[in-house]
Amino acid sequence: MSFAVLELWSTGRLRMSVHATFPLAEAARAHPTLEGRENLGRVVLTVEAET
């Protein structure tokens, strides 16, 4: 990432659009969304902290 992009991000002038989030354990559920090109933003896999 360039310095200019980081500066835009840090000032809030650049935002990321998140279409959906899935737990890492359910990554297979995310694939149809990506393969079907249904997403208009990022598809994020989340990792839960171990207890």
C-alpha distance matrix in Angstrom:
0.0 3.8 6.7 8.2 6.4 6.8 10.2 11.1 10.5 12.6 15.2 15.7 15.4 12.8 14.2 13.9 17.3 18.9 21.8 23.3 23.1 25.1 26.2 25.1 28.8 29.0 26.1 28.7 29.2 25.6 26.1 28.5 26.2 23.4 25.9 27.8 24.7 26.1 22.8 21.5 18.5 17.0 19.5 18.9 20.9 22.1 23.5 26.6 27.4 30.5 33.5
3.8 0.0 3.8 5.4 5.3 6.4 8.7 10.1 10.8 12.4 14.5 15.7 14.9 13.0 15.3 15.9 19.3 21.4 24.4 26.2 26.2 28.5 29.6 28.7 32.5 32.6 29.8 32.4 32.7 29.1 29.6 31.8 29.3 26.5 29.0 30.7 27.4 28.7 25.5 23.7 21.0 19.9 22.7 22.3 24.5 25.5 26.9 29.9 30.6 33.7 36.6
6.7 3.8 0.0 3.8 5.5 5.1 6.1 8.7 9.8 10.4 12.3 14.3 13.8 12.8 15.5 16.8 20.5 22.7 26.0 27.7 27.6 30.1 31.1 30.4 34.2 34.5 31.9 34.7 34.9 31.3 32.2 34.4 31.7 29.2 31.9 33.5 30.1 31.1 27.7 25.7 22.8 21.8 24.7 24.0 26.1 26.7 28.0 30.6 31.0 34.2 36.9
8.2 5.4 3.8 0.0 3.8 5.5 5.1 6.3 8.7 10.0 10.8 12.5 11.2 10.5 13.7 15.5 19.0 21.8 24.9 27.1 27.5 30.3 31.7 31.4 35.2 35.1 32.5 35.2 35.0 31.3 32.2 34.0 31.1 28.8 31.5 32.6 29.1 29.9 26.5 24.1 21.5 21.2 24.4 24.1 26.8 27.5 29.3 31.9 32.6 36.0 38.6
6.4 5.3 5.5 3.8 0.0 3.8 5.4 5.1 6.2 8.6 10.0 10.7 9.6 7.8 10.5 11.9 15.4 18.0 21.2 23.3 23.8 26.5 28.1 27.8 31.6 31.4 28.8 31.5 31.2 27.5 28.5 30.3 27.4 25.1 27.9 29.0 25.6 26.3 22.8 20.6 17.8 17.4 20.6 20.4 23.1 24.0 25.9 28.6 29.7 33.1 35.8
6.8 6.4 5.1 5.5 3.8 0.0 3.8 5.5 5.0 6.1 8.6 9.9 10.2 8.8 11.0 12.4 16.1 18.2 21.7 23.4 23.3 25.9 27.0 26.8 30.6 30.8 28.5 31.4 31.3 27.8 29.1 31.1 28.3 26.2 29.3 30.6 27.3 27.7 24.2 22.1 19.0 18.0 20.9 20.0 22.3 22.6 24.2 26.7 27.3 30.7 33.2
10.2 8.7 6.1 5.1 5.4 3.8 0.0 3.8 5.4 5.2 6.2 8.6 8.6 8.8 11.7 14.0 17.7 20.2 23.7 25.6 25.7 28.6 29.8 29.9 33.7 33.8 31.6 34.6 34.2 30.7 32.1 34.0 30.9 29.1 32.2 33.2 29.8 30.0 26.4 24.0 21.0 20.6 23.6 22.8 25.3 25.5 27.1 29.3 29.8 33.3 35.6
11.1 10.1 8.7 6.3 5.1 5.5 3.8 0.0 3.8 5.6 5.3 6.3 5.2 5.3 8.6 11.4 14.8 17.7 21.1 23.4 23.9 27.1 28.8 29.2 32.9 32.5 30.4 33.2 32.4 28.9 30.4 31.9 28.6 27.0 30.1 30.7 27.2 27.2 23.7 21.0 18.3 18.4 21.7 21.4 24.3 24.7 26.8 29.1 30.0 33.6 35.9
10.5 10.8 9.8 8.7 6.2 5.0 5.4 3.8 0.0 3.8 5.5 5.3 6.1 4.8 6.6 8.9 12.5 14.9 18.5 20.4 20.6 23.7 25.2 25.6 29.4 29.1 27.2 30.2 29.4 26.0 27.7 29.4 26.2 24.7 28.0 28.8 25.5 25.3 21.6 19.3 16.2 15.8 18.8 18.1 20.9 21.0 23.1 25.3 26.3 29.9 32.2
12.6 12.4 10.4 10.0 8.6 6.1 5.2 5.6 3.8 0.0 3.8 5.5 7.8 8.0 9.5 11.9 15.4 17.5 21.2 22.7 22.5 25.5 26.6 27.1 30.8 30.9 29.3 32.5 31.7 28.5 30.5 32.3 29.2 27.8 31.3 32.1 28.9 28.6 24.8 22.6 19.4 18.8 21.5 20.2 22.6 22.2 23.9 25.6 26.1 29.7 31.7
15.2 14.5 12.3 10.8 10.0 8.6 6.2 5.3 5.5 3.8 0.0 3.8 5.6 7.6 9.7 13.0 16.1 18.7 22.2 24.1 24.4 27.7 29.0 29.9 33.5 33.3 31.8 34.8 33.8 30.5 32.5 34.0 30.7 29.5 33.0 33.4 30.1 29.5 25.8 23.2 20.4 20.4 23.3 22.5 25.2 24.9 26.8 28.4 29.1 32.7 34.6
15.7 15.7 14.3 12.5 10.7 9.9 8.6 6.3 5.3 5.5 3.8 0.0 3.8 5.4 6.5 10.0 12.7 15.4 18.8 20.9 21.4 24.9 26.5 27.7 31.3 30.8 29.3 32.2 30.9 27.7 29.8 31.1 27.6 26.7 30.2 30.4 27.1 26.2 22.6 19.9 17.2 17.5 20.5 19.9 22.9 22.7 25.0 26.7 27.8 31.5 33.3
15.4 14.9 13.8 11.2 9.6 10.2 8.6 5.2 6.1 7.8 5.6 3.8 0.0 3.8 6.5 10.2 12.8 16.0 19.1 21.7 22.8 26.4 28.4 29.4 33.0 32.2 30.4 33.1 31.7 28.3 30.1 31.1 27.6 26.5 29.7 29.8 26.2 25.6 22.1 19.0 16.8 17.7 21.1 21.1 24.4 24.8 27.3 29.3 30.6 34.3 36.4
12.8 13.0 12.8 10.5 7.8 8.8 8.8 5.3 4.8 8.0 7.6 5.4 3.8 0.0 3.8 6.9 9.9 13.2 16.3 18.9 20.0 23.4 25.5 26.3 29.9 29.1 27.1 29.6 28.5 25.0 26.6 27.7 24.2 22.9 26.2 26.4 22.9 22.5 19.0 16.1 13.6 14.2 17.7 17.9 21.2 21.9 24.6 26.9 28.4 32.1 34.5
14.2 15.3 15.5 13.7 10.5 11.0 11.7 8.6 6.6 9.5 9.7 6.5 6.5 3.8 0.0 3.8 6.5 9.6 12.8 15.3 16.4 20.0 22.2 23.3 26.8 25.8 24.0 26.6 25.2 21.8 23.7 24.8 21.2 20.3 23.7 23.9 20.5 19.8 16.1 13.5 10.7 11.3 14.6 14.8 18.2 18.8 21.7 23.9 25.7 29.5 31.7
13.9 15.9 16.8 15.5 11.9 12.4 14.0 11.4 8.9 11.9 13.0 10.0 10.2 6.9 3.8 0.0 3.8 6.4 9.7 12.1 13.2 16.6 19.0 19.9 23.4 22.3 20.4 22.9 21.5 18.1 20.0 21.1 17.7 16.7 20.2 20.5 17.3 16.7 12.9 10.8 7.5 7.6 10.9 11.2 14.8 15.9 19.0 21.4 23.6 27.2 29.7
17.3 19.3 20.5 19.0 15.4 16.1 17.7 14.8 12.5 15.4 16.1 12.7 12.8 9.9 6.5 3.8 0.0 3.8 6.4 9.4 11.4 15.0 17.9 19.2 22.4 20.7 19.0 21.2 19.3 16.1 18.0 18.7 15.0 14.6 18.1 17.9 14.9 13.6 9.9 7.7 4.7 6.1 9.2 10.4 14.2 15.6 19.1 21.4 24.0 27.5 30.0
18.9 21.4 22.7 21.8 18.0 18.2 20.2 17.7 14.9 17.5 18.7 15.4 16.0 13.2 9.6 6.4 3.8 0.0 3.8 5.7 7.6 11.2 14.2 15.8 18.8 17.0 15.6 17.8 15.9 12.8 15.3 16.1 12.6 12.7 16.4 16.4 13.9 12.3 8.7 7.9 4.8 4.6 6.2 7.2 10.9 12.3 16.0 18.2 21.1 24.5 26.9
21.8 24.4 26.0 24.9 21.2 21.7 23.7 21.1 18.5 21.2 22.2 18.8 19.1 16.3 12.8 9.7 6.4 3.8 0.0 3.8 7.2 10.4 14.0 15.7 18.2 15.8 14.5 16.1 13.6 10.8 13.1 13.2 9.6 10.4 13.9 13.4 11.3 9.1 5.8 6.0 4.6 5.4 5.7 8.1 11.4 13.4 17.1 19.3 22.6 25.7 28.2
23.3 26.2 27.7 27.1 23.3 23.4 25.6 23.4 20.4 22.7 24.1 20.9 21.7 18.9 15.3 12.1 9.4 5.7 3.8 0.0 3.8 6.8 10.4 12.5 14.7 12.3 11.6 13.3 10.8 8.4 11.5 12.1 9.0 10.4 13.9 13.9 12.6 10.5 7.9 9.4 7.9 7.0 5.1 6.3 8.7 10.5 14.2 16.1 19.6 22.6 24.9
23.1 26.2 27.6 27.5 23.8 23.3 25.7 23.9 20.6 22.5 24.4 21.4 22.8 20.0 16.4 13.2 11.4 7.6 7.2 3.8 0.0 3.8 6.9 9.3 11.7 10.0 9.6 12.2 10.2 8.2 11.8 13.2 10.9 12.0 15.5 16.1 15.3 13.6 11.1 12.8 10.6 8.5 5.8 4.6 5.8 6.9 10.5 12.4 15.9 18.8 21.2
25.1 28.5 30.1 30.3 26.5 25.9 28.6 27.1 23.7 25.5 27.7 24.9 26.4 23.4 20.0 16.6 15.0 11.2 10.4 6.8 3.8 0.0 3.8 6.3 8.1 6.2 6.5 9.2 7.6 6.7 10.4 12.2 11.0 12.2 15.2 16.3 16.2 14.9 13.1 15.5 13.6 11.2 7.7 6.3 5.0 6.1 9.0 10.8 14.5 16.9 19.4
26.2 29.6 31.1 31.7 28.1 27.0 29.8 28.8 25.2 26.6 29.0 26.5 28.4 25.5 22.2 19.0 17.9 14.2 14.0 10.4 6.9 3.8 0.0 3.8 5.3 5.3 6.7 9.9 9.4 9.3 12.6 14.9 14.3 15.1 17.9 19.4 19.6 18.5 16.8 19.1 16.9 14.1 10.8 8.4 5.5 4.8 6.2 7.5 11.3 13.3 15.9
25.1 28.7 30.4 31.4 27.8 26.8 29.9 29.2 25.6 27.1 29.9 27.7 29.4 26.3 23.3 19.9 19.2 15.8 15.7 12.5 9.3 6.3 3.8 0.0 3.8 5.3 5.1 8.7 9.7 9.4 11.8 14.8 14.7 14.8 17.2 19.4 19.6 19.3 17.7 20.2 17.9 14.7 11.4 8.9 5.2 5.5 5.7 8.1 11.4 13.0 16.1
28.8 32.5 34.2 35.2 31.6 30.6 33.7 32.9 29.4 30.8 33.5 31.3 33.0 29.9 26.8 23.4 22.4 18.8 18.2 14.7 11.7 8.1 5.3 3.8 0.0 3.8 5.7 8.1 9.3 10.5 12.6 15.3 15.9 16.5 18.3 20.5 21.3 20.9 19.8 22.7 20.8 17.8 14.3 12.3 8.7 8.8 8.3 9.4 12.5 13.1 15.9
29.0 32.6 34.5 35.1 31.4 30.8 33.8 32.5 29.1 30.9 33.3 30.8 32.2 29.1 25.8 22.3 20.7 17.0 15.8 12.3 10.0 6.2 5.3 5.3 3.8 0.0 3.8 5.4 5.6 7.3 9.7 11.9 12.6 13.7 15.5 17.2 18.3 17.6 16.9 20.0 18.6 16.1 12.3 11.2 8.5 9.5 10.5 11.9 15.4 16.4 19.0
26.1 29.8 31.9 32.5 28.8 28.5 31.6 30.4 27.2 29.3 31.8 29.3 30.4 27.1 24.0 20.4 19.0 15.6 14.5 11.6 9.6 6.5 6.7 5.1 5.7 3.8 0.0 3.8 5.3 5.2 6.9 10.0 10.7 10.9 12.7 14.9 15.8 15.7 14.9 18.0 16.6 13.7 10.1 9.4 6.9 9.3 10.7 13.1 16.5 17.9 21.0
28.7 32.4 34.7 35.2 31.5 31.4 34.6 33.2 30.2 32.5 34.8 32.2 33.1 29.6 26.6 22.9 21.2 17.8 16.1 13.3 12.2 9.2 9.9 8.7 8.1 5.4 3.8 0.0 3.8 5.4 5.4 7.9 9.8 10.4 11.1 13.3 15.0 15.1 15.2 18.8 18.0 15.7 12.1 12.4 10.5 13.0 14.4 16.6 20.0 21.0 23.9
29.2 32.7 34.9 35.0 31.2 31.3 34.2 32.4 29.4 31.7 33.8 30.9 31.7 28.5 25.2 21.5 19.3 15.9 13.6 10.8 10.2 7.6 9.4 9.7 9.3 5.6 5.3 3.8 0.0 3.8 5.6 6.6 7.8 9.6 10.9 12.0 13.7 12.9 13.1 16.7 16.3 14.5 10.8 11.6 10.4 12.8 14.9 16.8 20.4 21.8 24.5
25.6 29.1 31.3 31.3 27.5 27.8 30.7 28.9 26.0 28.5 30.5 27.7 28.3 25.0 21.8 18.1 16.1 12.8 10.8 8.4 8.2 6.7 9.3 9.4 10.5 7.3 5.2 5.4 3.8 0.0 3.8 5.8 5.5 6.5 8.7 10.2 11.0 10.5 10.1 13.5 12.8 10.8 7.3 8.6 8.3 11.4 14.1 16.6 20.2 22.1 25.0
26.1 29.6 32.2 32.2 28.5 29.1 32.1 30.4 27.7 30.5 32.5 29.8 30.1 26.6 23.7 20.0 18.0 15.3 13.1 11.5 11.8 10.4 12.6 11.8 12.6 9.7 6.9 5.4 5.6 3.8 0.0 3.8 5.4 5.1 5.8 8.2 9.7 10.4 10.8 14.4 14.2 12.4 9.4 11.2 11.0 14.4 16.8 19.5 23.0 24.7 27.8
28.5 31.8 34.4 34.0 30.3 31.1 34.0 31.9 29.4 32.3 34.0 31.1 31.1 27.7 24.8 21.1 18.7 16.1 13.2 12.1 13.2 12.2 14.9 14.8 15.3 11.9 10.0 7.9 6.6 5.8 3.8 0.0 3.8 5.4 5.0 5.7 8.2 8.3 9.9 13.7 14.5 13.7 11.0 13.6 13.9 17.2 19.8 22.3 25.9 27.6 30.5
26.2 29.3 31.7 31.1 27.4 28.3 30.9 28.6 26.2 29.2 30.7 27.6 27.6 24.2 21.2 17.7 15.0 12.6 9.6 9.0 10.9 11.0 14.3 14.7 15.9 12.6 10.7 9.8 7.8 5.5 5.4 3.8 0.0 3.8 5.7 5.4 6.1 5.3 6.2 10.0 10.8 10.4 8.2 11.3 12.6 15.9 19.0 21.5 25.1 27.3 30.2
23.4 26.5 29.2 28.8 25.1 26.2 29.1 27.0 24.7 27.8 29.5 26.7 26.5 22.9 20.3 16.7 14.6 12.7 10.4 10.4 12.0 12.2 15.1 14.8 16.5 13.7 10.9 10.4 9.6 6.5 5.1 5.4 3.8 0.0 3.8 5.5 5.1 6.5 6.5 9.9 10.2 9.3 7.6 10.8 12.2 15.9 18.8 21.8 25.3 27.5 30.6
25.9 29.0 31.9 31.5 27.9 29.3 32.2 30.1 28.0 31.3 33.0 30.2 29.7 26.2 23.7 20.2 18.1 16.4 13.9 13.9 15.5 15.2 17.9 17.2 18.3 15.5 12.7 11.1 10.9 8.7 5.8 5.0 5.7 3.8 0.0 3.8 5.4 7.8 9.3 12.6 13.5 12.9 11.4 14.4 15.3 19.0 21.7 24.7 28.1 30.1 33.3
27.8 30.7 33.5 32.6 29.0 30.6 33.2 30.7 28.8 32.1 33.4 30.4 29.8 26.4 23.9 20.5 17.9 16.4 13.4 13.9 16.1 16.3 19.4 19.4 20.5 17.2 14.9 13.3 12.0 10.2 8.2 5.7 5.4 5.5 3.8 0.0 3.8 5.3 8.2 11.3 13.3 13.6 12.5 15.9 17.3 20.8 23.8 26.6 30.1 32.3 35.2
24.7 27.4 30.1 29.1 25.6 27.3 29.8 27.2 25.5 28.9 30.1 27.1 26.2 22.9 20.5 17.3 14.9 13.9 11.3 12.6 15.3 16.2 19.6 19.6 21.3 18.3 15.8 15.0 13.7 11.0 9.7 8.2 6.1 5.1 5.4 3.8 0.0 3.8 5.6 8.1 10.1 11.0 10.8 14.5 16.6 20.1 23.4 26.3 29.7 32.2 35.2
26.1 28.7 31.1 29.9 26.3 27.7 30.0 27.2 25.3 28.6 29.5 26.2 25.6 22.5 19.8 16.7 13.6 12.3 9.1 10.5 13.6 14.9 18.5 19.3 20.9 17.6 15.7 15.1 12.9 10.5 10.4 8.3 5.3 6.5 7.8 5.3 3.8 0.0 3.8 6.6 9.2 10.6 10.2 13.9 16.2 19.4 22.8 25.4 28.9 31.5 34.2
22.8 25.5 27.7 26.5 22.8 24.2 26.4 23.7 21.6 24.8 25.8 22.6 22.1 19.0 16.1 12.9 9.9 8.7 5.8 7.9 11.1 13.1 16.8 17.7 19.8 16.9 14.9 15.2 13.1 10.1 10.8 9.9 6.2 6.5 9.3 8.2 5.6 3.8 0.0 3.8 5.5 7.0 7.3 11.0 13.8 16.8 20.4 23.1 26.5 29.3 32.1
21.5 23.7 25.7 24.1 20.6 22.1 24.0 21.0 19.3 22.6 23.2 19.9 19.0 16.1 13.5 10.8 7.7 7.9 6.0 9.4 12.8 15.5 19.1 20.2 22.7 20.0 18.0 18.8 16.7 13.5 14.4 13.7 10.0 9.9 12.6 11.3 8.1 6.6 3.8 0.0 3.8 7.1 9.0 12.4 15.8 18.5 22.1 24.7 28.0 31.1 33.7
18.5 21.0 22.8 21.5 17.8 19.0 21.0 18.3 16.2 19.4 20.4 17.2 16.8 13.6 10.7 7.5 4.7 4.8 4.6 7.9 10.6 13.6 16.9 17.9 20.8 18.6 16.6 18.0 16.3 12.8 14.2 14.5 10.8 10.2 13.5 13.3 10.1 9.2 5.5 3.8 0.0 3.8 6.6 9.5 13.1 15.5 19.2 21.9 24.9 28.1 30.8
17.0 19.9 21.8 21.2 17.4 18.0 20.6 18.4 15.8 18.8 20.4 17.5 17.7 14.2 11.3 7.6 6.1 4.6 5.4 7.0 8.5 11.2 14.1 14.7 17.8 16.1 13.7 15.7 14.5 10.8 12.4 13.7 10.4 9.3 12.9 13.6 11.0 10.6 7.0 7.1 3.8 0.0 3.8 6.1 9.7 12.3 15.8 18.7 21.7 24.9 27.8
19.5 22.7 24.7 24.4 20.6 20.9 23.6 21.7 18.8 21.5 23.3 20.5 21.1 17.7 14.6 10.9 9.2 6.2 5.7 5.1 5.8 7.7 10.8 11.4 14.3 12.3 10.1 12.1 10.8 7.3 9.4 11.0 8.2 7.6 11.4 12.5 10.8 10.2 7.3 9.0 6.6 3.8 0.0 3.8 6.8 9.9 13.4 16.3 19.6 22.5 25.4
18.9 22.3 24.0 24.1 20.4 20.0 22.8 21.4 18.1 20.2 22.5 19.9 21.1 17.9 14.8 11.2 10.4 7.2 8.1 6.3 4.6 6.3 8.4 8.9 12.3 11.2 9.4 12.4 11.6 8.6 11.2 13.6 11.3 10.8 14.4 15.9 14.5 13.9 11.0 12.4 9.5 6.1 3.8 0.0 3.8 6.3 9.8 12.8 15.9 18.9 21.9
20.9 24.5 26.1 26.8 23.1 22.3 25.3 24.3 20.9 22.6 25.2 22.9 24.4 21.2 18.2 14.8 14.2 10.9 11.4 8.7 5.8 5.0 5.5 5.2 8.7 8.5 6.9 10.5 10.4 8.3 11.0 13.9 12.6 12.2 15.3 17.3 16.6 16.2 13.8 15.8 13.1 9.7 6.8 3.8 0.0 3.8 6.8 9.9 13.2 15.8 18.9
22.1 25.5 26.7 27.5 24.0 22.6 25.5 24.7 21.0 22.2 24.9 22.7 24.8 21.9 18.8 15.9 15.6 12.3 13.4 10.5 6.9 6.1 4.8 5.5 8.8 9.5 9.3 13.0 12.8 11.4 14.4 17.2 15.9 15.9 19.0 20.8 20.1 19.4 16.8 18.5 15.5 12.3 9.9 6.3 3.8 0.0 3.8 6.5 9.7 12.6 15.6
23.5 26.9 28.0 29.3 25.9 24.2 27.1 26.8 23.1 23.9 26.8 25.0 27.3 24.6 21.7 19.0 19.1 16.0 17.1 14.2 10.5 9.0 6.2 5.7 8.3 10.5 10.7 14.4 14.9 14.1 16.8 19.8 19.0 18.8 21.7 23.8 23.4 22.8 20.4 22.1 19.2 15.8 13.4 9.8 6.8 3.8 0.0 3.8 6.5 9.2 12.4
26.6 29.9 30.6 31.9 28.6 26.7 29.3 29.1 25.3 25.6 28.4 26.7 29.3 26.9 23.9 21.4 21.4 18.2 19.3 16.1 12.4 10.8 7.5 8.1 9.4 11.9 13.1 16.6 16.8 16.6 19.5 22.3 21.5 21.8 24.7 26.6 26.3 25.4 23.1 24.7 21.9 18.7 16.3 12.8 9.9 6.5 3.8 0.0 3.8 6.4 9.1
27.4 30.6 31.0 32.6 29.7 27.3 29.8 30.0 26.3 26.1 29.1 27.8 30.6 28.4 25.7 23.6 24.0 21.1 22.6 19.6 15.9 14.5 11.3 11.4 12.5 15.4 16.5 20.0 20.4 20.2 23.0 25.9 25.1 25.3 28.1 30.1 29.7 28.9 26.5 28.0 24.9 21.7 19.6 15.9 13.2 9.7 6.5 3.8 0.0 3.8 6.4
30.5 33.7 34.2 36.0 33.1 30.7 33.3 33.6 29.9 29.7 32.7 31.5 34.3 32.1 29.5 27.2 27.5 24.5 25.7 22.6 18.8 16.9 13.3 13.0 13.1 16.4 17.9 21.0 21.8 22.1 24.7 27.6 27.3 27.5 30.1 32.3 32.2 31.5 29.3 31.1 28.1 24.9 22.5 18.9 15.8 12.6 9.2 6.4 3.8 0.0 3.8
33.5 36.6 36.9 38.6 35.8 33.2 35.6 35.9 32.2 31.7 34.6 33.3 36.4 34.5 31.7 29.7 30.0 26.9 28.2 24.9 21.2 19.4 15.9 16.1 15.9 19.0 21.0 23.9 24.5 25.0 27.8 30.5 30.2 30.6 33.3 35.2 35.2 34.2 32.1 33.7 30.8 27.8 25.4 21.9 18.9 15.6 12.4 9.1 6.4 3.8 0.0
